[in-house]
Amino acid sequence: MSCFFPINMRSATLLLGVLVLSACASPTHRAPVEDRKPPVKATAPASTPAPATPAVEAGAAKPVVLNTENAGRAGFYTIKPGDTLIRIGLDAGQNWRDIARWNNLDNVNLIEVGQVLRVVPPGADASAAVARPVAGAGRMDAKPLDVAKPGEAPGQISAPGAPAVPATAPAATVVPRDADEDLTWAWPAAGAVATTFDDVKSKGLAIAGKAGDPVLAAADGRVVYAGAGLRGYGNLVIVKHNATYLTAYAHNQTLLVKEDQAVRRGQKIAEMGSSDAERVQLHFEIRRGGKPIDPARLLPAR
């Protein structure tokens, strides 16, 4: 006869609790422990900081350096309202690209009124560039020669009450000729001179002609400008012949040369026109050290 011991619900619950406590107390069944500390961030090893450099935005223009400490000095020019680098180069007798390079101008359109620019090469004597007279410009007044009287040897002059003494001719003054003066000039156009030189208004010669007539280089040189960026000159060519002389050819209808192109005397460089002028003409200038001079003093007689 089997024995049956009924187990009520309360007894079963107690038995289950004892079994669970026994399992937790066993050394081979440890409960997992949750780490609640905040995670440690990884840090890069310390390094020597790089030297700071000014940040330059892409396309940002450099600030304009006014260079005012050189204002008024020979060889420097202070920019005035309306100036352009091409105009400054023409008035200084220099290639405008050289002026940009001497002044470290990255953008030739970013120049300001009051800014001072170097207009002579670094190391050049600015005062010597304008001190020499134009070759052949001097004029001597004609004077009658002293004529020896009868009985006097040539070269002797009688003075009342004094014996005749040989006349000593004064030593001739030899003016050294600068190499920049050794240019052979030619007329830049075949037409008649319509307007003569005026250093205030015209600053050159106006030579008449028909549209399309050839415009010729007046001497050997190199083109330093070809374009229409100078107000009042229209389509303009500027040729630099040496460190002293340059020539300008204005109001053309067509330009046949480019900047930095070498040209020879008599070479066709443009065609006559009326750009920025009231009539067809060639406005021709010769500038010595940037100063306009009368071309008729250097061009050959016709």
VMD Tcl script that draws the C-alpha trace (Angstrom):
set ca {
  {0.00 0.00 0.00}
  {1.59 3.22 -1.16}
  {1.68 6.30 0.97}
  {0.70 9.69 -0.56}
  {1.58 12.85 1.24}
  {-0.33 15.74 -0.20}
  {1.72 18.92 -0.68}
  {-0.13 22.15 -0.58}
  {0.77 25.24 -2.62}
  {2.45 27.01 0.24}
  {4.80 24.17 0.90}
  {5.76 23.99 -2.77}
  {6.63 27.67 -2.83}
  {8.85 27.35 0.21}
  {10.66 24.39 -1.29}
  {11.36 26.28 -4.52}
  {12.77 29.25 -2.60}
  {15.19 27.01 -0.70}
  {16.47 25.51 -3.94}
  {17.06 28.97 -5.49}
  {18.98 30.19 -2.43}
  {21.15 27.12 -2.54}
  {22.05 27.76 -6.20}
  {23.00 31.39 -5.53}
  {25.24 30.40 -2.67}
  {27.22 27.96 -4.79}
  {30.77 29.30 -5.53}
  {30.67 28.02 -9.08}
  {27.61 30.04 -10.12}
  {28.30 33.72 -9.43}
  {25.82 36.27 -10.64}
  {27.13 38.77 -13.25}
  {28.10 42.20 -11.95}
  {27.17 45.23 -14.06}
  {29.85 47.96 -14.28}
  {28.11 51.29 -13.86}
  {31.20 53.53 -14.08}
  {31.23 55.99 -17.03}
  {33.36 54.80 -19.97}
  {36.87 56.29 -20.25}
  {37.47 58.18 -23.51}
  {40.63 57.37 -25.45}
  {43.10 60.27 -25.70}
  {45.78 60.79 -28.33}
  {49.36 61.06 -27.12}
  {50.50 64.64 -26.50}
  {52.43 66.23 -29.39}
  {54.23 69.52 -30.00}
  {51.70 72.05 -31.38}
  {52.38 73.33 -34.92}
  {53.17 77.07 -35.29}
  {50.07 79.12 -35.91}
  {49.63 80.50 -39.44}
  {47.11 83.10 -40.55}
  {44.11 81.57 -42.21}
  {43.57 82.79 -45.79}
  {40.22 82.10 -47.33}
  {40.19 80.76 -50.84}
  {39.93 83.66 -53.27}
  {40.35 86.29 -50.55}
  {42.40 89.30 -51.70}
  {45.48 90.34 -49.77}
  {45.24 93.69 -48.00}
  {46.59 96.61 -50.01}
  {49.97 97.87 -48.77}
  {49.91 101.66 -49.10}
  {53.70 102.11 -48.67}
  {53.12 105.74 -47.68}
  {56.56 106.08 -46.08}
  {57.97 106.52 -49.62}
  {55.55 109.29 -50.62}
  {57.36 112.14 -52.36}
  {60.60 110.24 -52.87}
  {62.21 110.10 -56.31}
  {61.27 106.93 -58.12}
  {57.92 106.55 -56.35}
  {54.43 107.65 -57.39}
  {51.36 108.37 -55.23}
  {48.15 107.16 -56.85}
  {45.52 109.80 -57.61}
  {41.81 109.44 -58.44}
  {41.29 108.01 -61.93}
  {44.76 106.44 -62.18}
  {45.27 103.02 -63.70}
  {48.45 100.99 -63.79}
  {48.61 101.46 -67.57}
  {48.43 105.24 -67.19}
  {51.05 105.18 -64.44}
  {53.34 103.08 -66.63}
  {52.94 105.49 -69.56}
  {53.68 108.53 -67.39}
  {56.65 106.80 -65.76}
  {58.03 105.46 -69.03}
  {57.83 101.90 -67.75}
  {56.14 98.63 -68.59}
  {53.05 98.46 -66.38}
  {53.75 94.77 -65.78}
  {57.18 95.67 -64.39}
  {55.58 98.16 -62.01}
  {53.21 95.44 -60.81}
  {56.16 93.10 -60.24}
  {58.29 95.71 -58.43}
  {55.38 96.36 -56.03}
  {54.27 92.73 -55.60}
  {50.78 93.48 -56.94}
  {48.85 90.23 -57.30}
  {45.80 92.00 -58.73}
  {46.63 95.06 -60.85}
  {43.05 96.30 -60.49}
  {43.37 96.55 -56.69}
  {45.15 99.86 -56.26}
  {43.98 102.64 -53.98}
  {44.15 106.42 -53.97}
  {47.08 107.41 -51.76}
  {48.96 104.18 -52.36}
  {52.64 104.73 -53.20}
  {54.17 102.63 -55.98}
  {57.77 102.15 -57.05}
  {58.07 103.26 -60.68}
  {61.78 102.67 -61.25}
  {63.63 99.36 -61.03}
  {64.87 98.47 -57.53}
  {68.38 99.79 -57.10}
  {68.12 102.27 -60.00}
  {69.10 105.92 -59.58}
  {65.75 107.65 -59.99}
  {67.26 111.14 -60.23}
  {69.61 110.16 -63.07}
  {66.68 108.95 -65.16}
  {65.44 112.50 -65.66}
  {68.69 114.47 -65.49}
  {70.02 113.87 -69.00}
  {68.98 116.31 -71.76}
  {67.45 115.00 -74.95}
  {70.13 114.35 -77.54}
  {70.04 116.95 -80.28}
  {67.58 119.11 -78.39}
  {70.05 121.88 -77.66}
  {70.17 124.84 -80.05}
  {73.22 127.09 -80.53}
  {72.88 130.73 -81.49}
  {74.84 131.63 -84.65}
  {77.59 134.21 -84.08}
  {79.94 135.76 -86.66}
  {83.51 134.54 -86.45}
  {86.28 136.94 -85.55}
  {88.20 137.77 -88.72}
  {91.92 138.59 -88.55}
  {92.90 142.02 -89.83}
  {95.47 142.43 -92.59}
  {98.95 141.61 -91.32}
  {97.65 139.42 -88.50}
  {98.08 135.71 -88.48}
  {94.92 133.69 -88.42}
  {93.76 133.09 -84.90}
  {95.19 136.39 -83.63}
  {93.08 139.29 -82.42}
  {94.44 142.83 -82.08}
  {93.61 144.89 -79.04}
  {94.24 148.65 -78.98}
  {97.55 149.41 -77.29}
  {98.45 145.75 -76.75}
  {100.71 143.44 -78.72}
  {99.11 140.72 -80.73}
  {98.91 137.43 -78.85}
  {97.87 134.07 -80.16}
  {94.24 133.35 -79.46}
  {93.65 130.17 -77.53}
  {90.52 128.35 -78.51}
  {88.48 127.12 -75.54}
  {88.42 123.38 -75.04}
  {85.38 121.80 -76.59}
  {82.90 120.45 -74.10}
  {82.22 116.82 -74.87}
  {78.84 115.65 -73.67}
  {78.86 111.87 -73.20}
  {76.22 110.23 -75.34}
  {74.02 107.78 -73.53}
  {73.48 104.43 -75.21}
  {69.72 104.93 -74.85}
  {69.94 107.89 -77.24}
  {71.24 105.74 -80.09}
  {67.91 105.11 -81.78}
  {67.08 105.47 -85.45}
  {63.63 107.02 -85.75}
  {61.08 106.86 -88.56}
  {57.68 108.45 -89.08}
  {54.84 106.21 -87.85}
  {52.43 107.23 -90.63}
  {52.59 108.84 -94.05}
  {49.89 111.48 -93.55}
  {50.31 115.18 -92.90}
  {50.61 116.54 -89.38}
  {47.19 117.86 -88.44}
  {48.06 119.00 -84.91}
  {51.51 119.88 -83.60}
  {52.94 119.05 -80.20}
  {51.58 120.70 -77.08}
  {52.91 119.45 -73.74}
  {49.70 120.51 -71.97}
  {46.94 119.38 -74.33}
  {47.97 117.03 -77.11}
  {51.31 115.75 -75.74}
  {52.07 114.44 -79.22}
  {51.36 114.77 -82.94}
  {48.06 114.14 -84.68}
  {48.78 112.62 -88.09}
  {45.93 112.62 -90.61}
  {44.98 109.69 -92.79}
  {42.25 107.31 -93.90}
  {40.75 104.44 -91.96}
  {42.94 101.40 -92.45}
  {46.14 103.31 -93.28}
  {49.21 101.53 -91.87}
  {50.61 102.58 -88.51}
  {54.32 101.77 -88.23}
  {56.68 101.32 -85.31}
  {58.86 104.44 -85.08}
  {61.90 102.49 -83.81}
  {62.93 99.02 -82.72}
  {61.43 97.93 -79.43}
  {59.02 95.70 -77.59}
  {55.25 96.08 -77.15}
  {54.39 96.72 -73.51}
  {50.68 97.40 -74.05}
  {48.09 96.68 -76.72}
  {44.46 97.32 -75.85}
  {41.77 99.88 -75.12}
  {42.13 100.28 -71.37}
  {43.34 103.89 -71.30}
  {40.57 106.47 -71.56}
  {41.04 109.02 -74.32}
  {43.41 106.87 -76.39}
  {41.06 104.31 -77.92}
  {42.81 101.25 -79.31}
  {46.36 101.90 -78.17}
  {49.80 100.39 -78.72}
  {52.73 101.32 -76.47}
  {56.25 100.32 -77.50}
  {59.21 100.53 -75.13}
  {62.46 101.06 -77.02}
  {64.97 101.08 -74.17}
  {65.27 102.25 -70.57}
  {64.63 105.85 -71.66}
  {62.17 106.01 -74.57}
  {58.75 104.66 -75.34}
  {56.19 105.58 -78.00}
  {52.40 105.54 -78.03}
  {50.10 105.02 -81.05}
  {46.44 105.84 -80.34}
  {42.95 105.81 -81.94}
  {43.60 102.76 -84.13}
  {40.79 100.73 -85.62}
  {42.79 97.47 -85.57}
  {45.76 96.32 -83.48}
  {48.17 93.91 -85.15}
  {50.59 93.19 -82.30}
  {50.40 91.72 -78.81}
  {52.06 92.54 -75.53}
  {55.69 91.45 -75.15}
  {56.10 91.16 -78.93}
  {59.34 92.50 -80.40}
  {58.90 94.94 -83.30}
  {61.24 96.53 -85.81}
  {61.34 100.09 -87.07}
  {58.87 100.46 -89.96}
  {56.89 97.32 -89.03}
  {53.12 97.63 -89.37}
  {51.67 97.41 -85.86}
  {48.14 98.76 -86.34}
  {45.67 100.30 -88.76}
  {44.62 103.91 -88.42}
  {41.13 104.61 -87.12}
  {39.00 106.91 -85.00}
  {38.49 104.94 -81.78}
  {37.85 107.42 -78.95}
  {38.44 110.31 -81.38}
  {36.30 112.66 -83.44}
  {38.02 111.85 -86.74}
  {40.40 109.33 -88.28}
  {43.91 110.13 -87.11}
  {46.98 108.72 -85.44}
  {47.88 110.29 -82.14}
  {51.61 109.68 -81.77}
  {53.69 110.34 -78.67}
  {57.37 109.98 -77.83}
  {58.07 109.90 -74.11}
  {61.48 110.24 -72.54}
  {61.53 108.92 -69.00}
  {57.75 109.15 -69.10}
  {57.72 112.85 -70.03}
  {56.17 113.71 -73.42}
  {58.55 115.46 -75.80}
  {57.99 116.91 -79.26}
  {58.37 114.02 -81.73}
  {59.46 116.49 -84.40}
  {62.74 116.94 -82.50}
  {63.66 113.30 -83.11}
  {61.86 112.26 -86.30}
  {63.75 112.73 -89.58}
  {62.90 115.67 -91.82}
  {60.42 114.93 -94.54}
}
mol new
graphics top color blue
foreach p $ca { graphics top sphere $p radius 0.5 }
foreach p [lrange $ca 0 end-1] q [lrange $ca 1 end] { graphics top cylinder $p $q radius 0.2 }
display resetview
